[in-house]
Amino acid sequence: MHSAPAVTYPVGRCHIQGWLTLALWGLGAVVCVLWIRAEGRIGWPQGLAVSLGLLTGALALRSLLMAPEGSLSWDGQQWTWQTGRDSLGGTVRPTLDLQRWVLLEFRPQAGRSIWLWVARTNEPTRWDALRRALWSRLSRAAAAGHADGVPDTGQGRA
C-alpha cells in the first residue's frame, strides 16, 4: 500500500465546534431550568447547578475563542503542526469523524496534545487529500508508534 500524498491544510475556528458546544451547554441549561421548575424553588443544589452551568459556559466560550489556528501538514512520513514561526512534529489521531468535520488529537513529540477541529470549508480542494492522509495505513501506524506500518500483536514475527 502506498502512503498518502503530502498535504498542508489550514486549521482555524470551526463553526461545528461552536454549535456542538452551544448545544451541550444549552441542554445542561434546559435540565437546570426543568429541575428548578419541578422543585418550585431554588435551593442550594439548584443554585450550585446554575453556578456551575455559568462557569462551564464561560469556560466553553473561552475555549472557542482560544481555538488553535495554524496549518497541519503531512509530508508522507510525519505530521507537522505550524503556528506562525513555531513548528511541532508529531502524530495525529482522528477522534471524531463527521465527514465534513474531523476532530483530531495532535500529539507532539514533546508536550501535551493539541485538539484540532478541521473543517472541509477551510480548503475544499485539499479535503480529500487530508482525509486520505488521516486514514492511510502508514499514517495510522505512525500514530500508534509502529514505524513499519504493522501493528505489534506481541506474538513476534516469523
Secondary structure, 3 states (H helix, E strand, C coil): CCCCCCEEEEECCCHHHHHHHHHHHHHHHHHHHHHHHHHCCCCHHHHHHHHHHHHHHHHHHHHHHCCCCEEEEECCCCEEEEECCEEEEEEEEEEEECCCEEEEEEEECCCCCEEEEEEHHHCHHHHHHHHHHHHCHHHHHHHHCCCCCCCCCCCCCC
